Amino acid sequence: MERMIIFCMLFFCSSMALTAAPHKIAKYKQLFKTIKLLETTVKDKDVELLHTPENPVDGCLFTAVTCFQKGTLKLQPENSQVNSTFTQTVKALKRFTFSNPGKCEYSCESYEKKNPKEFLKSFAKLIKQVIR
């Protein structure tokens, strides 16, 4: 009986570990789709350029994601017709969390500034790297 309980506990723990990874991947895929949606509705002319992390080293992923989150707050909708959807999408990106802060010597200001569409493309590229 004791062996059966231990077996059941091990089975339960291993199944929980296996389901954790797919949930995270699904979360990142949803984030990727959200970024792609923003790309089509963001204003790209006469706007502030944004610090855009590109190819951050492993220890700087948390810093890069934080920079992207701060930058998305500065984005503007292309027109008033997409304003409510745009605002909800930006809020969704703001709620996203990325673990493993690591140690990074770079700050947001150390990255090159780019226009909003390039900024979002780089953000999508970063999330795609995290998914792999």
C-alpha positions as CSV (number, residue, x, y, z in Angstrom):
1,M,0.0,0.0,0.0
2,E,2.8,2.4,0.9
3,R,4.5,1.8,-2.4
4,M,1.3,2.5,-4.2
5,I,0.9,5.9,-2.5
6,I,4.6,6.8,-3.3
7,F,4.0,5.8,-6.9
8,C,0.9,7.9,-7.1
9,M,2.7,10.9,-5.6
10,L,5.6,10.6,-8.0
11,F,3.2,10.2,-11.0
12,F,1.3,13.3,-9.9
13,C,4.4,15.4,-9.4
14,S,5.9,14.4,-12.8
15,S,2.6,15.2,-14.6
16,M,2.5,18.6,-13.0
17,A,6.1,19.3,-14.1
18,L,5.2,18.3,-17.7
19,T,2.1,20.6,-17.8
20,A,4.0,23.7,-16.5
21,A,6.1,24.1,-19.6
22,P,3.3,24.0,-22.3
23,H,1.4,26.6,-20.3
24,K,4.3,28.9,-20.4
25,I,4.8,28.3,-24.1
26,A,1.1,29.1,-24.7
27,K,1.5,32.3,-22.7
28,Y,4.4,33.4,-24.9
29,K,2.6,32.5,-28.1
30,Q,-0.4,34.6,-27.0
31,L,2.0,37.5,-26.2
32,F,3.6,37.1,-29.7
33,K,0.1,37.3,-31.3
34,T,-0.7,40.4,-29.2
35,I,2.5,42.1,-30.4
36,K,1.7,41.3,-34.0
37,L,-1.8,42.8,-33.5
38,L,-0.3,46.0,-32.2
39,E,2.0,46.2,-35.2
40,T,-1.0,46.7,-37.5
41,T,-2.6,49.5,-35.4
42,V,0.4,51.5,-34.1
43,K,1.1,55.1,-35.2
44,D,4.5,55.1,-36.9
45,K,4.9,58.7,-38.2
46,D,5.6,61.8,-36.1
47,V,6.1,59.8,-32.9
48,E,8.8,59.4,-30.2
49,L,11.5,56.9,-31.1
50,L,11.8,54.1,-28.5
51,H,14.8,52.3,-27.0
52,T,14.8,48.9,-28.8
53,P,16.8,46.0,-27.3
54,E,18.1,43.7,-30.0
55,N,19.8,40.4,-29.5
56,P,20.2,40.7,-25.7
57,V,22.5,38.3,-24.0
58,D,20.9,35.6,-21.8
59,G,21.3,37.5,-18.5
60,C,19.6,40.6,-20.0
61,L,16.4,39.0,-21.2
62,F,14.5,40.4,-18.2
63,T,15.9,43.9,-18.7
64,A,15.0,43.7,-22.4
65,V,11.4,42.7,-21.7
66,T,11.1,45.4,-19.1
67,C,12.4,48.0,-21.7
68,F,9.8,46.7,-24.2
69,Q,7.0,47.0,-21.6
70,K,8.0,50.6,-20.8
71,G,8.2,51.4,-24.5
72,T,4.7,50.0,-25.2
73,L,3.3,52.5,-22.8
74,K,4.5,55.3,-25.1
75,L,2.9,53.8,-28.2
76,Q,0.0,55.6,-29.8
77,P,-2.9,54.2,-31.9
78,E,-2.8,54.9,-35.6
79,N,-6.3,56.5,-35.5
80,S,-9.2,56.9,-33.1
81,Q,-11.2,54.0,-34.6
82,V,-8.7,51.5,-33.1
83,N,-8.1,53.3,-29.8
84,S,-10.1,51.0,-27.4
85,T,-8.7,47.8,-28.9
86,F,-5.2,49.4,-28.9
87,T,-5.5,50.4,-25.2
88,Q,-6.6,46.9,-24.2
89,T,-3.8,45.3,-26.1
90,V,-1.2,47.6,-24.4
91,K,-2.6,46.7,-21.0
92,A,-2.3,43.0,-21.8
93,L,1.4,43.5,-22.6
94,K,1.9,45.5,-19.4
95,R,0.5,42.5,-17.3
96,F,3.0,40.1,-18.8
97,T,5.8,38.9,-16.5
98,F,9.1,37.4,-17.3
99,S,11.0,35.5,-14.6
100,N,14.7,35.0,-14.2
101,P,16.0,38.6,-13.8
102,G,19.7,37.6,-14.0
103,K,22.4,40.1,-13.9
104,C,22.7,42.6,-16.7
105,E,25.0,45.5,-17.2
106,Y,22.8,47.2,-19.8
107,S,19.9,49.7,-19.2
108,C,17.1,50.6,-21.5
109,E,18.8,53.8,-22.4
110,S,21.8,51.9,-23.7
111,Y,19.8,50.5,-26.6
112,E,19.4,52.2,-30.0
113,K,16.2,54.2,-30.6
114,K,13.9,53.0,-33.4
115,N,10.4,53.8,-34.7
116,P,7.4,52.0,-33.1
117,K,7.0,49.4,-35.9
118,E,10.6,48.3,-35.7
119,F,10.3,48.4,-31.9
120,L,7.4,45.9,-32.0
121,K,9.2,43.7,-34.6
122,S,12.2,43.4,-32.3
123,F,9.9,42.7,-29.3
124,A,8.2,39.9,-31.4
125,K,11.6,38.5,-32.4
126,L,12.7,38.4,-28.7
127,I,9.5,36.5,-27.7
128,K,10.0,34.1,-30.6
129,Q,13.5,33.4,-29.2
130,V,12.1,32.8,-25.8
131,I,9.6,30.3,-27.2
132,R,12.3,28.2,-28.7
